Amino acid sequence: MAVATDISDEAASEAETVAAAVEEQTSTLTDVSHSANDLTERATLLTDAMNRFETGDPDATDHQFRVIGDD
């Protein structure tokens, strides 16, 4: 019975290690996803500003281009 207990304890320990690694990876992927969303929003703002500038929109000033990256 001691062998079965040792195997069970080892399996439980490995399961805890895997669960911790999965949790860490999930956290990292969530951070990456948030960063990607932020970059997408910035790219959209920049694209919109560039389009307004190219079409001669009087509201598309140099100041707006500087503000986009000033977080």
Buried (B, 14 or more C-beta within 10 A) or exposed (E): EEEEEEEEEEEEEEEEEEEEEEEEEEEEEEEEEEEEEEEEEEEEBBEBBEEBBEEEEEEBEEEBBEEEEEE
